Every structure is written in structure tokens, then in C-alpha cells.
Amino acid sequence: MLKTLNALLIAAMFGAAAYTYDIKHEAELLEAEVAKVDRKISLEKETISLLEADWTLLEQPGRLQQLVDIYAGELQLKPISPDQIVEPDELPAPSALPLSVPIPQDGRIAYNTGRSHP
């Protein structure tokens, strides 16, 4: 009886050790995956920072004025006049939408062709 109990306890110990090793291995894999995602996030943040710096450089007023001066004849740019700016209520009204056609109970749609039916 004692030998059977010892054998069961040793088997349980080996099972627990194998289960612990499996959990540790999965945790290491997940940790490597998290580190990989963190590296990607860091790279994306650095890329965003570089793009923002590039955008800031490109939109400098002095640089834009130089481009306007260089391409003025080709683009024929003119300053905006105050009458070009309109308020939303000054915009043309949208075209009228067609009225919805009621569908009869039998599911057939009647089209008005302009002819009278007897």
C-alpha cells in the first residue's frame, strides 16, 4: 500500500513538473510576442515623430512663399478675395429628393404612366 502511494505521489510530482514547464514555456512565448509588439509600437512612434517633423518643415510659410514665387506663372495663383468665402446658409439648396412611393399590401408597385386604366 505504501509503495503504491509513493508511486502515485511520484507520478503526480512528474505531472505537476511537466505542467509547470509547459506553463513556463507558454509564458516565455507570450513574453517574446509582447516584446515584438512593443518594438513595432516603438518603431511606429518614431516614424510618426519623423513624419511630423517632415510635415512641419514642409509647411513653413517661407518655404511655401518660395514655391509660390517659383511657380506663380505656371499655377496663376491669386490671393483669396473676401467675396469667395461664403456661409453655409449661402450655399445653393440641394435638389429635392423624390417622394417615397407607398407599397400596397400585396407587394406590387403601381407606376403612374399617365394613361388611365378602365
N, C-alpha and C positions, 0 to 999 in steps of 0.2 A: 504494500500500500504506500509506504513512504517513498519507494523508488518511482512509483507511478506519479505521485505528487511532484517529486523532484523533476521528473521528465516533463511534466506539463508546465511547471514553472519555467524551466529552461526554454521550452518551446515558446511560451508566452514572452519571455525576455527577448528571444531572437525575433519574434514577430514585432514586438514593440521597437526594437532597434531598427529593423527594416522599415517600419512605418515612419520612424523619426528621420531616417536617412532620406526617405522619399520626400517627406515634407521639406527638409532642408534643401534638397536639390530643386524642388519647385520654387522655393523662396529665392534661391540664387538665380534661377532663370527669370523670375519676375523682377528681381532687383536689376539684372542686366537690361531687361526691356525698359524699365523705368529710366535707367541711366541713358539709354539710347534715345528715348523720347526727350529727356532733359537736354541732351546735346542738340537735338533737332530744334527744340524751342529756343535755345541759346543762339543757334545759327540764324533762325528766323528773326529774332530780336535784333541781332547785329545787322542783318540785311535790311530790316526796316529802318534802323538808325542811319545806315549809309544812304538809303533811298531818300529819307527825309533831308539829309544834308545836301544831297544832289538836287532835290527839289528846291531847297532854299537858295542854292547857288543859281539855279536856272530862272527863278522868278525875281531876281534882283532888278529893281527898277532901272538902274544904269545900264545893265546888260540888255534889258528889253528895249530901252530907248535906242541903243546902238543898232539893234536888229531892225527897229522901225526906220531908222535913218538909212540903213543899208538897203532895205527892200521897199522903201517908200514908193518909188516909181513903179515897181512891179505889182505891189499889193494895192496901191492907191488908197491907203488908209486915211481917214479923216477923223477929226475929233467928234465925239458924240455931242449932238445938239440937244438942248433941253426938251424940244418937242418930240424927240424919239422915245422918250420914256413915258409910258402910259400906266395908268392904274388898272387893276383887274376889272373894274366896272366899265372901263372904256373899251375893252376888247369886244370884238363882234360876238353877237349871241350865237350859240350853237344851233345847228339846224334842228328843226322839230323832229322828234322821234316818232315813228309810226305807232298808231294806237294798237294795242293788243287786240287780236281777233278772238271773240269768245268761242270756245269749243263746245258744240252741243253734246248732250248726254250720250248719243250713240257713237261719238268719237269722230264723225265725219265733219270736215271743214267745208263750209259753203263759201264759194268765191263769188264775188259780185262782178259779173262780166258786163253789166249794163243792159243785158237783154232781160225782158220779162218772161217768166215761165207761166204756162197756162195752169 
